[in-house]
């Protein structure tokens, strides 16, 4: 089902391949790389398995990128996954995805990053813990204003912030390799302080290692605004996936040079602890500053790309039409304001871990549907379109990703049952809203 678009003005192809690569890396490199290393280490039996977990996370992300590259070249339109679901399943599923994505993935994802920024700011400036949400709300307002400047300006800002994040991470690598003295692959058990590691704990550790890669495929949502999209999109998605894997593995090997594997689980920010040990208090402070900037850059990249889903939903008449308005600088201003409002409500009423659980449960359902769309497209056609990037082993890889999303959803329901039930109820209500929307 192809929808005819009626917009205030056609979208222009303003973005090149480098920006598409930086968008994926900019979204992914955020609070996760600062918070997750300790959680991964605490769930693994040795330093070699810690490194292996990060490699596995990168390989899963590469598979996601391959599947998304095929979908993005099939339908290179603004909105990414929303468009694939519209074409695969029809209007109802597209409506469900678009509304669910706007509330939980864009609103919840931005809130998660903003709350991490708030937590780092509280520690950096010695503020009271209760001000974290207020700082997070301020960051959301700031990033919304930056993205309202227009596509070229916001892309330039996020490219600069992404370069800054890469410099910060590589600085940690250099310091740890120069001054760290710990043997990286010492095969000693990780001291968790409990009765030993379980298979469930290790599975949780592998899932934690996947989190910092999330968002690297968001450049696909900008496909309608990318030059030479048939060539640029697969290149951007695969390049960002491979680069992130190399960076994250390198960072965690470097951290093992500074902190023994058995101690890493004790620290919320392993990078800050490593710099504190090797450089002193100034190093710890520098990492907190870097963490704030990293989160700010990730927040900017997230809003820049994902807001195109809400725009596409409105352009098709499946949400309020005013959210399809684009400024002359190609910024979806009304959609930005609405999503920012949702994020601000979340940061003022929930903490970091609560919002993260809500985000992951909703995204596992929504992205499971997305990967299923590749299977539907492949089964429908007799010959593969010549202009489309062909994902190798497309159907088996899509099935594997769907199974992973189911495992993530089950794990979240078991860990955070109350919030999971509320999230599922809201998703069900959003689905039922379709029939009200079509009637009135």
C-alpha positions in Angstrom: 0.0 0.0 0.0 1.6 3.2 -1.1 0.4 6.4 0.3 0.2 9.7 -1.6 2.0 12.4 0.4 0.6 15.9 0.7 2.9 18.2 2.5 3.4 21.9 2.9 6.6 21.6 0.8 8.7 18.7 -0.7 11.7 17.5 1.2 15.1 18.3 -0.3 18.1 16.0 -0.2 20.4 18.0 1.9 22.5 15.4 3.6 25.6 13.5 2.4 27.0 10.1 3.3 29.3 11.4 6.1 26.4 13.1 7.9 24.3 9.8 7.6 27.2 7.9 9.2 27.6 10.5 12.0 23.8 10.4 12.7 24.0 6.7 13.4 27.1 7.0 15.5 25.9 10.1 17.3 22.6 8.5 18.4 24.4 5.3 19.6 27.3 6.9 21.5 25.5 8.2 24.5 25.0 7.4 28.2 25.3 3.6 27.5 29.1 3.5 27.0 29.5 5.3 30.3 27.0 3.3 32.4 27.1 -0.2 30.9 30.7 -1.5 31.2 30.3 -2.2 34.9 27.0 -4.1 34.4 28.5 -6.2 31.6 31.6 -7.0 33.6 29.6 -8.0 36.7 27.7 -10.6 34.7 30.7 -12.3 33.0 33.1 -14.9 34.4 36.3 -13.5 32.9 37.8 -10.5 31.1 37.9 -12.4 27.8 34.2 -13.1 28.0 33.6 -9.4 28.8 35.4 -8.4 25.5 33.5 -11.2 23.7 30.1 -9.7 24.9 31.0 -6.4 23.3 31.9 -8.1 20.1 28.6 -10.0 20.1 26.7 -6.8 20.7 28.5 -5.3 17.6 27.6 -8.3 15.5 24.0 -8.2 16.4 24.0 -4.5 15.6 25.6 -5.3 12.2 22.8 -7.7 11.5 20.3 -5.0 12.3 22.1 -2.6 10.0 22.1 -5.2 7.1 18.3 -5.8 7.4 17.6 -2.0 7.8 19.8 -1.2 4.7 17.6 -3.5 2.6 14.4 -1.9 4.0 15.7 1.6 3.6 16.6 1.2 -0.1 13.2 -0.5 -0.8 11.4 2.6 0.6 13.8 5.6 0.9 11.2 7.8 2.6 11.1 9.9 5.7 10.0 7.9 8.7 12.0 4.7 8.2 10.4 1.9 10.0 7.0 3.5 9.9 7.1 3.4 6.1 8.2 -0.2 6.0 5.3 -1.3 8.3 2.8 0.8 6.3 3.9 -1.0 3.1 4.1 -4.5 4.7 1.1 -4.6 7.0 -1.2 -1.7 6.1 -2.5 1.4 7.8 -3.5 -0.1 11.1 0.0 -1.4 12.0 1.5 1.8 10.7 -0.8 3.8 13.0 0.1 1.7 16.0 3.8 1.9 15.3 3.8 5.6 14.6 2.0 6.6 17.8 3.8 4.0 19.9 7.1 5.1 18.5 6.4 8.8 19.1 5.4 8.3 22.7 7.8 5.5 23.9 10.8 5.4 21.6 11.2 9.1 20.7 9.8 10.5 23.9 11.1 7.7 26.1 14.5 7.5 24.3 15.1 11.2 24.6 14.0 11.1 28.3 16.4 8.3 29.0 19.4 10.1 27.6 18.4 13.4 29.2 18.1 11.7 32.6 21.5 10.3 32.3 22.8 13.8 31.4 21.0 15.1 34.5 22.6 12.4 36.7 26.1 13.2 35.4 25.4 17.0 35.9 24.3 16.5 39.5 27.6 14.7 40.2 29.7 17.2 38.3 28.3 20.3 39.9 27.4 18.9 43.3 23.7 19.5 42.9 21.0 17.8 45.0 19.8 14.5 43.5 16.3 15.9 43.1 17.4 18.4 40.5 18.4 15.7 37.9 14.9 15.8 36.3 15.0 19.6 36.1 18.4 19.6 34.4 17.2 16.8 32.0 14.1 18.9 31.1 16.4 21.9 30.4 18.6 19.8 28.1 15.5 18.6 26.2 14.4 22.3 25.7 17.9 23.2 24.5 18.2 20.3 22.0 14.6 21.0 20.7 15.7 24.6 20.0 18.8 23.5 18.2 16.9 21.2 16.0 14.3 23.9 15.3 17.1 25.8 13.5 16.7 23.6 10.5 18.2 20.4 9.0 21.5 21.8 7.9 22.2 23.7 11.1 21.2 20.8 13.4 23.1 18.3 11.3 26.3 20.5 11.5 25.8 20.7 15.3 25.3 17.0 15.8 28.3 16.2 13.5 30.5 18.4 15.7 29.2 16.8 18.9 29.8 13.4 17.5 33.4 14.2 16.7 33.8 15.5 20.3 32.4 12.2 21.6 34.9 10.2 19.6 37.8 12.4 20.8 36.7 11.8 24.5 36.5 8.0 24.1 39.8 7.8 22.2 41.4 9.9 25.0 40.3 7.3 27.5 41.8 4.6 25.3 45.2 6.4 25.0 45.4 7.2 28.8 44.5 3.6 29.8 47.0 2.0 27.4 49.8 4.4 28.4 49.4 4.3 32.1 47.3 1.3 32.9 49.2 -1.7 34.3 46.5 -4.4 34.7 46.8 -7.5 32.5 43.9 -7.4 30.1 43.2 -11.1 29.7 43.9 -12.4 33.1 41.5 -15.3 33.4 40.2 -14.7 36.9 36.6 -15.0 38.0 34.6 -11.8 38.4 33.7 -11.1 42.0 30.0 -10.4 42.1 29.6 -10.7 45.8 26.8 -13.3 45.5 26.5 -17.0 45.0 28.2 -17.1 41.6 27.1 -16.3 38.1 24.1 -17.8 36.5 23.0 -18.2 32.8 20.3 -15.6 33.4 22.9 -13.1 34.7 25.2 -13.7 31.7 22.2 -13.2 29.3 21.5 -10.0 31.1 25.1 -9.0 30.6 25.0 -9.7 26.9 21.8 -7.7 26.6 23.4 -4.8 28.5 26.3 -4.8 26.0 23.7 -4.4 23.2 22.2 -1.2 24.6 25.1 1.2 23.7 24.7 0.1 20.0 21.0 1.0 19.9 20.0 3.9 17.5 22.9 3.3 15.1 20.3 2.5 12.3 18.3 5.8 12.9 19.9 7.4 9.8 17.4 5.3 7.8 14.7 7.7 9.0 16.4 10.5 7.0 16.5 8.5 3.8 14.2 11.0 1.9 16.7 13.7 2.7 20.0 11.9 1.9 21.7 12.4 -1.5 22.3 9.3 -3.6 20.3 7.3 -1.1 20.7 3.9 -2.9 24.4 4.0 -2.4 24.7 6.2 0.7 22.3 4.5 3.0 23.8 0.9 3.0 27.3 2.5 3.3 26.3 4.7 6.2 24.5 2.0 8.1 27.3 -0.6 7.7 30.1 1.9 8.3 28.5 3.2 11.6 27.9 -0.4 12.8 31.5 -1.5 12.2 33.0 1.7 13.6 31.0 1.4 16.8 32.1 -2.2 17.3 35.7 -1.2 16.9 35.4 1.7 19.3 33.5 -0.1 22.0 35.8 -3.1 22.0 38.8 -0.9 22.1 37.4 1.2 25.0 36.6 -1.9 27.1 40.0 -3.5 26.4 41.6 -0.2 27.5 39.4 -0.1 30.7 40.7 -3.6 31.6 44.2 -2.1 31.6 43.1 0.3 34.3 40.7 -1.7 36.5 40.7 -5.4 37.2 37.7 -7.3 35.7 36.6 -8.4 39.2 36.2 -4.8 40.4 34.5 -3.1 37.4 31.0 -4.0 38.5 31.3 -1.8 41.5 31.2 1.5 39.5 28.4 3.2 37.7 30.9 5.0 35.5 33.8 2.7 34.8 35.4 5.3 32.5 35.3 8.0 35.3 36.9 5.5 37.7 39.6 4.6 35.3 40.5 8.2 34.6 40.4 8.9 38.3 42.9 6.1 39.1 45.3 7.0 36.3 45.2 10.8 36.2 43.6 11.8 39.5 40.6 13.8 40.4 41.0 16.1 37.4 40.6 13.0 35.2 37.4 12.0 36.9 36.0 15.5 36.5 37.0 15.6 32.8 35.1 12.3 32.3 32.0 13.8 33.9 32.2 16.8 31.6 32.7 14.4 28.7 29.7 12.4 29.8 27.5 15.5 29.8 28.6 16.4 26.3 28.2 12.9 25.1 24.7 12.7 26.3 23.9 16.1 24.8 25.2 15.0 21.4 23.3 11.7 21.6 20.1 13.6 22.5 20.6 16.0 19.6 21.2 13.1 17.1 18.2 11.1 18.5 15.8 14.0 18.0 17.1 14.9 14.6 16.5 11.4 13.1 13.6 9.9 15.0 11.3 12.9 14.7 10.9 12.0 11.0 8.6 9.1 12.1 6.1 11.5 13.7 6.4 13.8 10.7 5.7 10.9 8.3 2.7 9.7 10.4 1.2 13.2 10.2 1.9 13.5 6.5 -0.2 10.4 5.9 -3.0 11.8 8.0 -2.6 9.3 10.8 -2.0 11.9 13.5 -2.7 15.6 13.8 -2.0 17.3 10.5 -0.2 20.3 12.0 2.7 17.9 12.9 3.5 17.5 9.2 4.5 21.1 8.9 8.2 21.7 8.0 9.9 25.1 8.3 11.9 26.5 5.4 15.0 25.1 7.0 13.4 21.7 7.0 12.7 21.3 10.7 9.4 19.7 11.7 8.7 22.3 14.4 5.3 21.2 15.7 6.3 17.6 16.0 9.5 18.6 17.8 7.5 20.6 20.4 5.0 17.7 21.0 7.7 15.1 21.5 9.7 17.4 23.7 6.6 17.8 25.9 6.2 14.0 26.2 9.9 13.7 27.2 9.7 16.5 29.7 6.8 14.8 31.5 8.7 11.5 31.7 11.9 13.1 33.1 9.9 14.9 35.8 8.0 11.8 36.8 10.3 8.8 36.3 14.0 8.0 37.0 16.6 6.7 34.6 16.0 3.0 35.1 12.2 3.2 35.0 12.3 5.1 31.7 14.9 2.8 30.2 12.7 -0.3 31.0 9.6 1.4 29.4 11.7 2.3 26.3 13.1 -1.2 25.8 9.8 -3.0 26.2 8.0 -0.8 23.7 10.9 -0.8 21.2 11.2 -4.6 21.3 7.6 -5.0 20.2 7.8 -2.2 17.5 11.1 -3.3 16.1 10.1 -7.0 16.1 7.3 -5.9 13.7 9.8 -4.0 11.6 12.1 -7.0 11.0 9.1 -9.0 10.1 8.4 -6.7 7.3 11.5 -7.9 5.4 10.1 -11.4 5.5 6.8 -10.2 4.1 8.4 -8.3 1.3 10.7 -11.2 0.3 7.7 -13.7 0.3 5.5 -11.4 -1.8 7.9 -10.9 -4.7 8.9 -13.3 -7.5 12.2 -11.5 -8.4 14.4 -9.3 -6.2 14.3 -5.6 -7.2 17.6 -4.6 -8.9 17.8 -1.2 -7.2 17.5 -2.6 -3.7 20.5 -3.5 -1.4 20.1 -7.2 -0.8 20.7 -8.3 2.8 22.5 -11.7 2.8 20.5 -14.4 4.5 17.7 -11.8 4.8 14.9 -14.0 6.1 17.0 -16.1 8.6 18.6 -12.9 10.0 15.2 -11.2 10.3 13.9 -14.3 12.2 16.9 -14.2 14.5 16.3 -10.5 15.3 12.6 -11.1 16.0 13.6 -13.8 18.5 16.0 -11.4 20.1 13.3 -8.8 20.5 11.0 -11.4 22.1 13.8 -12.3 24.6 14.3 -8.7 25.5 10.5 -8.2 26.1 10.2 -11.2 28.3 13.3 -10.2 30.3 11.9 -6.7 30.9 8.5 -8.0 31.9 10.1 -10.4 34.5 12.4 -7.6 35.9 9.9 -4.7 35.9 6.5 -6.2 35.9 4.4 -3.2 37.1 5.8 -0.7 34.6 5.7 -3.4 31.9 2.0 -3.9 32.4 1.3 -0.1 32.2 3.4 0.1 29.0 1.5 -2.8 27.4 -1.9 -1.2 28.4 -0.9 2.1 26.8 0.2 0.3 23.7 -3.1 -1.5 23.5 -5.0 1.8 23.9 -2.9 3.3 21.1 -3.9 0.4 18.9 -7.6 0.8 19.7 -7.3 4.5 19.0 -7.0 3.7 15.3 -10.6 2.8 15.0 -11.7 6.0 16.8 -9.3 8.0 14.6 -10.7 6.6 11.3 -14.3 7.1 12.4 -14.0 10.7 13.6 
